[in-house]
Amino acid sequence: MGLCWPMTASEQTILETLVELDRLVKSMATANPKPSLLPVFARLDELATQLPPGTSPRLLHYLQRKSYEKARLFLEGHESEEEM
């Protein structure tokens, strides 16, 4: 299932940051020293405030609740607006 809207530059940047977060989390099992996730969380918070009017309420909800995996899946098109 793909997105039913064109992704904005802001959404694309958020998706890229969420993919990076996922990669960092998965690397924590073997990384020494462990990577700090705080800069990634701060970047996501900053990016969320820059989203334009008309941004999907679902995406905003996920980002406000820090449900980053759900936000990533939504932006990747694995979840639709109708599933709200």
Backbone as JSON Lines, residues from 0, in Angstrom:
{"i":0,"aa":"M","n":[0.85,-1.17,0.0],"ca":[0.0,0.0,0.0],"c":[0.89,1.23,0.0]}
{"i":1,"aa":"G","n":[0.69,2.15,-0.91],"ca":[1.5,3.35,-0.98],"c":[0.77,4.55,-0.43]}
{"i":2,"aa":"L","n":[1.49,5.64,-0.33],"ca":[0.89,6.88,0.13],"c":[-0.13,7.36,-0.9]}
{"i":3,"aa":"C","n":[-1.19,7.99,-0.41],"ca":[-2.21,8.5,-1.33],"c":[-2.08,10.01,-1.47]}
{"i":4,"aa":"W","n":[-0.95,10.57,-1.09],"ca":[-0.68,11.98,-1.28],"c":[0.81,12.14,-1.59]}
{"i":5,"aa":"P","n":[1.17,13.23,-2.26],"ca":[2.6,13.46,-2.47],"c":[3.25,13.89,-1.15]}
{"i":6,"aa":"M","n":[4.38,13.29,-0.83],"ca":[5.07,13.61,0.42],"c":[5.74,14.97,0.3]}
{"i":7,"aa":"T","n":[5.55,15.81,1.32],"ca":[6.21,17.12,1.34],"c":[7.69,16.94,1.69]}
{"i":8,"aa":"A","n":[8.47,17.99,1.47],"ca":[9.88,17.95,1.84],"c":[10.03,17.73,3.34]}
{"i":9,"aa":"S","n":[9.17,18.35,4.13],"ca":[9.22,18.18,5.59],"c":[8.94,16.73,5.98]}
{"i":10,"aa":"E","n":[7.93,16.14,5.35],"ca":[7.61,14.74,5.64],"c":[8.75,13.83,5.22]}
{"i":11,"aa":"Q","n":[9.37,14.11,4.09],"ca":[10.5,13.3,3.63],"c":[11.66,13.38,4.61]}
{"i":12,"aa":"T","n":[11.94,14.57,5.12],"ca":[13.01,14.74,6.1],"c":[12.69,14.0,7.39]}
{"i":13,"aa":"I","n":[11.43,14.06,7.8],"ca":[11.02,13.32,9.01],"c":[11.19,11.83,8.77]}
{"i":14,"aa":"L","n":[10.76,11.34,7.61],"ca":[10.91,9.92,7.31],"c":[12.38,9.51,7.34]}
{"i":15,"aa":"E","n":[13.24,10.3,6.74],"ca":[14.67,9.98,6.74],"c":[15.21,9.94,8.18]}
{"i":16,"aa":"T","n":[14.76,10.86,9.02],"ca":[15.2,10.89,10.41],"c":[14.66,9.7,11.18]}
{"i":17,"aa":"L","n":[13.42,9.3,10.89],"ca":[12.84,8.13,11.55],"c":[13.56,6.84,11.13]}
{"i":18,"aa":"V","n":[13.97,6.76,9.88],"ca":[14.72,5.59,9.4],"c":[16.08,5.55,10.1]}
{"i":19,"aa":"E","n":[16.7,6.71,10.26],"ca":[17.98,6.79,10.98],"c":[17.81,6.36,12.44]}
{"i":20,"aa":"L","n":[16.73,6.81,13.07],"ca":[16.45,6.41,14.45],"c":[16.29,4.89,14.54]}
{"i":21,"aa":"D","n":[15.56,4.32,13.62],"ca":[15.37,2.87,13.6],"c":[16.71,2.15,13.46]}
{"i":22,"aa":"R","n":[17.57,2.66,12.57],"ca":[18.89,2.07,12.38],"c":[19.73,2.15,13.66]}
{"i":23,"aa":"L","n":[19.69,3.3,14.31],"ca":[20.45,3.48,15.55],"c":[19.96,2.54,16.65]}
{"i":24,"aa":"V","n":[18.65,2.43,16.79],"ca":[18.08,1.55,17.82],"c":[18.51,0.11,17.57]}
{"i":25,"aa":"K","n":[18.45,-0.32,16.32],"ca":[18.84,-1.69,15.99],"c":[20.34,-1.93,16.22]}
{"i":26,"aa":"S","n":[21.14,-0.88,16.08],"ca":[22.59,-1.04,16.27],"c":[22.99,-1.08,17.74]}
{"i":27,"aa":"M","n":[22.09,-0.71,18.62],"ca":[22.43,-0.62,20.03],"c":[22.79,-1.97,20.65]}
{"i":28,"aa":"A","n":[22.32,-3.04,20.07],"ca":[22.61,-4.37,20.61],"c":[24.09,-4.69,20.53]}
{"i":29,"aa":"T","n":[24.76,-4.17,19.5],"ca":[26.16,-4.5,19.3],"c":[27.1,-3.31,19.41]}
{"i":30,"aa":"A","n":[26.56,-2.09,19.4],"ca":[27.4,-0.9,19.41],"c":[28.04,-0.68,20.78]}
{"i":31,"aa":"N","n":[29.31,-0.28,20.74],"ca":[30.0,0.07,21.97],"c":[30.97,1.18,21.64]}
{"i":32,"aa":"P","n":[30.75,2.38,22.1],"ca":[29.7,2.81,23.02],"c":[28.35,2.92,22.31]}
{"i":33,"aa":"K","n":[27.32,2.91,23.12],"ca":[25.96,3.02,22.59],"c":[25.75,4.43,22.01]}
{"i":34,"aa":"P","n":[25.09,4.53,20.86],"ca":[24.82,5.86,20.3],"c":[23.78,6.6,21.13]}
{"i":35,"aa":"S","n":[23.92,7.91,21.21],"ca":[22.92,8.71,21.91],"c":[21.74,8.98,20.97]}
{"i":36,"aa":"L","n":[20.56,8.71,21.44],"ca":[19.36,8.94,20.64],"c":[18.78,10.34,20.88]}
{"i":37,"aa":"L","n":[19.25,11.02,21.91],"ca":[18.69,12.33,22.26],"c":[18.76,13.34,21.11]}
{"i":38,"aa":"P","n":[19.87,13.42,20.36],"ca":[19.89,14.37,19.24],"c":[18.84,14.04,18.16]}
{"i":39,"aa":"V","n":[18.59,12.77,17.96],"ca":[17.59,12.37,16.96],"c":[16.19,12.75,17.46]}
{"i":40,"aa":"F","n":[15.92,12.52,18.74],"ca":[14.62,12.91,19.31],"c":[14.43,14.42,19.21]}
{"i":41,"aa":"A","n":[15.47,15.19,19.51],"ca":[15.37,16.65,19.43],"c":[15.12,17.09,18.0]}
{"i":42,"aa":"R","n":[15.78,16.45,17.05],"ca":[15.58,16.79,15.63],"c":[14.14,16.5,15.2]}
{"i":43,"aa":"L","n":[13.61,15.37,15.63],"ca":[12.22,15.03,15.29],"c":[11.25,16.04,15.88]}
{"i":44,"aa":"D","n":[11.49,16.45,17.13],"ca":[10.63,17.47,17.74],"c":[10.67,18.76,16.94]}
{"i":45,"aa":"E","n":[11.88,19.16,16.53],"ca":[12.04,20.39,15.75],"c":[11.35,20.27,14.39]}
{"i":46,"aa":"L","n":[11.55,19.16,13.72],"ca":[10.93,18.95,12.42],"c":[9.41,18.94,12.51]}
{"i":47,"aa":"A","n":[8.87,18.36,13.57],"ca":[7.42,18.29,13.74],"c":[6.8,19.69,13.84]}
{"i":48,"aa":"T","n":[7.53,20.62,14.45],"ca":[7.0,21.98,14.58],"c":[7.01,22.72,13.24]}
{"i":49,"aa":"Q","n":[7.74,22.21,12.27],"ca":[7.86,22.87,10.96],"c":[6.89,22.31,9.92]}
{"i":50,"aa":"L","n":[6.09,21.35,10.31],"ca":[5.15,20.76,9.34],"c":[4.11,21.8,8.94]}
{"i":51,"aa":"P","n":[3.76,21.83,7.65],"ca":[2.82,22.83,7.16],"c":[1.38,22.51,7.54]}
{"i":52,"aa":"P","n":[0.52,23.55,7.45],"ca":[-0.92,23.3,7.64],"c":[-1.37,22.25,6.62]}
{"i":53,"aa":"G","n":[-2.32,21.45,7.0],"ca":[-2.81,20.41,6.11],"c":[-2.08,19.09,6.27]}
{"i":54,"aa":"T","n":[-1.09,19.06,7.18],"ca":[-0.39,17.8,7.45],"c":[-1.38,16.81,8.04]}
{"i":55,"aa":"S","n":[-1.23,15.56,7.7],"ca":[-2.12,14.52,8.18],"c":[-2.25,14.57,9.71]}
{"i":56,"aa":"P","n":[-3.48,14.61,10.21],"ca":[-3.68,14.58,11.66],"c":[-3.1,13.32,12.29]}
{"i":57,"aa":"R","n":[-3.12,12.26,11.54],"ca":[-2.58,10.98,12.03],"c":[-1.07,11.1,12.28]}
{"i":58,"aa":"L","n":[-0.35,11.68,11.31],"ca":[1.07,11.87,11.45],"c":[1.37,12.79,12.63]}
{"i":59,"aa":"L","n":[0.64,13.89,12.73],"ca":[0.84,14.81,13.85],"c":[0.62,14.11,15.19]}
{"i":60,"aa":"H","n":[-0.42,13.3,15.26],"ca":[-0.71,12.54,16.48],"c":[0.46,11.64,16.86]}
{"i":61,"aa":"Y","n":[0.96,10.89,15.89],"ca":[2.09,9.98,16.16],"c":[3.31,10.75,16.64]}
{"i":62,"aa":"L","n":[3.61,11.86,15.99],"ca":[4.8,12.62,16.38],"c":[4.63,13.27,17.75]}
{"i":63,"aa":"Q","n":[3.45,13.78,18.04],"ca":[3.2,14.39,19.35],"c":[3.28,13.36,20.47]}
{"i":64,"aa":"R","n":[2.87,12.14,20.18],"ca":[2.87,11.07,21.18],"c":[4.2,10.3,21.21]}
{"i":65,"aa":"K","n":[5.12,10.71,20.34],"ca":[6.43,10.05,20.25],"c":[6.3,8.6,19.8]}
{"i":66,"aa":"S","n":[5.28,8.32,19.01],"ca":[5.07,6.98,18.44],"c":[5.82,6.93,17.11]}
{"i":67,"aa":"Y","n":[7.14,6.9,17.22],"ca":[7.98,7.07,16.04],"c":[7.89,5.9,15.07]}
{"i":68,"aa":"E","n":[7.75,4.7,15.56],"ca":[7.63,3.56,14.64],"c":[6.33,3.67,13.84]}
{"i":69,"aa":"K","n":[5.24,4.04,14.5],"ca":[3.97,4.21,13.79],"c":[4.07,5.34,12.78]}
{"i":70,"aa":"A","n":[4.76,6.43,13.14],"ca":[4.93,7.54,12.2],"c":[5.72,7.08,10.98]}
{"i":71,"aa":"R","n":[6.78,6.31,11.2],"ca":[7.59,5.8,10.08],"c":[6.76,4.91,9.18]}
{"i":72,"aa":"L","n":[6.02,3.98,9.77],"ca":[5.18,3.08,8.98],"c":[4.14,3.85,8.19]}
{"i":73,"aa":"F","n":[3.55,4.87,8.81],"ca":[2.56,5.7,8.13],"c":[3.18,6.39,6.92]}
{"i":74,"aa":"L","n":[4.36,7.0,7.11],"ca":[5.01,7.7,6.01],"c":[5.49,6.75,4.92]}
{"i":75,"aa":"E","n":[5.79,5.52,5.29],"ca":[6.2,4.52,4.29],"c":[5.0,3.93,3.56]}
{"i":76,"aa":"G","n":[3.79,4.3,4.0],"ca":[2.6,3.83,3.32],"c":[2.08,2.49,3.79]}
{"i":77,"aa":"H","n":[2.49,2.08,4.97],"ca":[2.03,0.8,5.51],"c":[0.77,0.93,6.34]}
{"i":78,"aa":"E","n":[0.25,2.13,6.4],"ca":[-0.97,2.38,7.16],"c":[-1.73,3.48,6.44]}
{"i":79,"aa":"S","n":[-3.02,3.39,6.4],"ca":[-3.8,4.39,5.68],"c":[-4.56,5.29,6.64]}
{"i":80,"aa":"E","n":[-5.01,6.43,6.14],"ca":[-5.81,7.38,6.92],"c":[-7.08,6.73,7.46]}
{"i":81,"aa":"E","n":[-7.64,5.8,6.72],"ca":[-8.89,5.18,7.13],"c":[-8.76,4.34,8.39]}
{"i":82,"aa":"E","n":[-7.53,3.99,8.77],"ca":[-7.31,3.14,9.94],"c":[-7.31,3.93,11.23]}
{"i":83,"aa":"M","n":[-7.6,5.21,11.18],"ca":[-7.59,6.06,12.38],"c":[-8.54,5.57,13.44]}
